[in-house]
Amino acid sequence: MKKKIAYAVNVTIACLCGLMFGFTALGFFYSMISKQVIGSRDFVVYWATGQQLARHANPYDRDALLKIERAAGLPAKIGAMYMRNPPSTLPMVYPLGFLGIQAATIIWSLALLACLLISVYLVWILLGRPKGIRYWLGLSFGPAMVCLINGQSSLFALLGLTLFLRLHRTQPFWAGVALWLCALKPHLFLPFGVVLLLWIVLTRTYKILLGGALALAASCAVSWWMDPLAWGQYRQMLHTSGIEWEFIPCFSVLLRIWFSQGAIWLQYVPASLGCAWALAWFWRRRATWDWIVDGSLLMLVSIVVAPYSWLFDQCLAIPALLRGAYLTRFRSLLVTLALLSSLIELAMFGNLLKPSAVYLWTLWAAPGWLAWYLVVLIAERWSADWPRLRATDWLRRRSAVDGAADSAQTVEVPAGSNSLEA
């Protein structure tokens, strides 16, 4: 009876997850072709920035950006949107300045989809090409779907992460070049980056550092060619855009709001503590460090303690969660991960009823992925130790039985007799 109930529950959850993924996939394709949706996506800021660059104008000009974004369909209730990625990433959006909004959104969306597909495929290879279809948990991961629909750039960073994991042993220079994609959102990689630098020094894998430095220098040179004043304009935008008063649904920003909204430094306390933990944790494992195994937990912690992050940034958790999915032997944990992912997609549709529901209803997500992964590790360690513990317990009980039998068979020595003779 219990098996039938469990089977029915699993089938129900699987149907729910499949249904939510189907609706989300339709929403993604609709967002590429609907003129009403295109202008309201986050992608519009990348397109507007590209338009400014193509005109050799200030890519952080509030009035100019707002005019372009309004013409593309940005709702009146939303203010000017800026591209807050570092100026070194401007070359990535420069080609968008020569395309119309419709063509640009299709090309950008397909590029994001390709990043997701390639990343999941690379993780599957890194895990040893395991059998089964658990990789669908990565392809249908809720935050990745949010990233696709919004047209955000986090999936490019995911591709950079998976390329690094794939190449760091065999082609370290190109692994370093791939890290340039991670530099799109450097605040998401603080503990990860600190450990990476120390690991490079200890292992003397300086080709990774060389590749990353050259890629960053090249992108900065191209950015300077497009706009020599970009860095100064970027600093001015950071000081005048009012980002410090913007609600960003993540742990670090909530910490600042709870204690003192004007104390920006509070946002960096979790990241500082995370970096300290990461260094200590790495140092104990430095002799056997494995970026695929040990880097998974490190990346999840980096996401949780980031100074600021959005829901779509959590697509960077895919490599770690896929490793956990293929590691676990408990179907209930797989069902739990699929259900949590579907809740993200359900919250996204909640935006139709309540604005920003997808962010307010998913504050649990980043720590939730970390907690799920830790449960997988604990469960696998427990299940691996269980046969040994059972064997040990059996030996103890057998020893106790044998000891009792030996005591019963002991010969009683008559009183007064010589012990040696007895």
Phi, psi and omega in degrees: 000317180297322179295321179295319179295315179298320179296317180296319178296316180297318179295318179298314180294320179298318178296319178298314181296317179296321180295315180295320179295320179298314178296321180293319178298318176297321177298323179296312180292326177295325181292342180274338188244344182275121179293334179288331183268326187306313184287344181265357179279159177298336181303333185301331181289325177292319179294317179296320178296319176298321177299318179295318180296320180296334178267004183058038179251172181294116182287358180239020179285114186300310184295318181294317179297317181297322179296315180294317182292322177296318180295332179279347177117014178296128182301150183295335182284350180256131179282186180300137179251136181248153170275107187269002173294153180303152180302339178296345180264002180301325179303335182291328183259354181303316180298336180295339181291347181254011181238152172287164185298324181292310180295320182296318182291326179292313181296316180296315182295318178293325176296319178296317179298319178297321177300317179295313182297314181294320181297313179297320179297317179295320178296320178300319177295316181298330180276004176094023181052054183292155178284164180101173183244030181293344177297342177297336176296331175279318181295329182255016184299128186310305179301328177293322177294320177298320179296318179296314183291322180281344182072031180280171187260005186296331180291334173295319177295323177298318177299318177299319179296313182290326176295320176298313180299325181284327191254349191296337179272319188262325182225073187299326180298312181289334173296321176294320177298320180297332180295344176301325178295326176293333179290352172300326180223070186296334182293344180274355187237026187296299176300321178300315182292321179298314178295321180299316179297317179294320179296320178299318180293315183292322182267354181057038177268065187286348177296329176296315179296320179295314180298316179295318181295318180294319179296317180293318179296319180296317180293323177294322179296317179294320178298319179295323178295321180286321182208097182300339183260012190301316184294319177294319178295325179294316178297319179296320178298319180298326182278338186247352185281346179075027182296333181292341179258003181275136178279118177243120188284080175211166187299317185295317179291321177298323177300316179294319181294321181295321186263307181198109186295332181278350182272086183299330184298337180296333179295336185264358178294311178301321180294322178295316177295323178296321178294319178297315177299317183298318180295317179295318181293318178295319185298325178288339183244013188300328183288333183237023187299134178228120185293333180284318182277300184284331180291340180295308179297322180299319181291321178297318177295320180300322179293317183295320187264006181304142180303327172202145180198156178247171183301319183293339177293340183285359172298342177293349178279353186302313180303317180293317183290325176293322176299316178297322181295320179280342181279322188287148175253007183255115180297328181298326178289324176295317179297321179297315180297316179297321180292317179298320178297320179292329177296327176297314180294323177296319178296327179297320176288340176295342177299335179294333180261324183221118180302140180066016179299324183299334179266320182289328182272359184234029178295340181281347196298305185301308176294335179294318177296319179297315180298318180298317181294320178295321177298320178299313181298316180294317181296319180290323177294319179295315182292329177287326181276344186299315178300320179293319179295322178294319179296318178297316179296321179296319179296321179296315180294323179293321178296321180295319179295315180296322179295320179294322179294320178296322180294323181291333183266004181293133180281127179281126183275128180298146179296138176084353181278160179285131184295326180290321179294321178297000000 
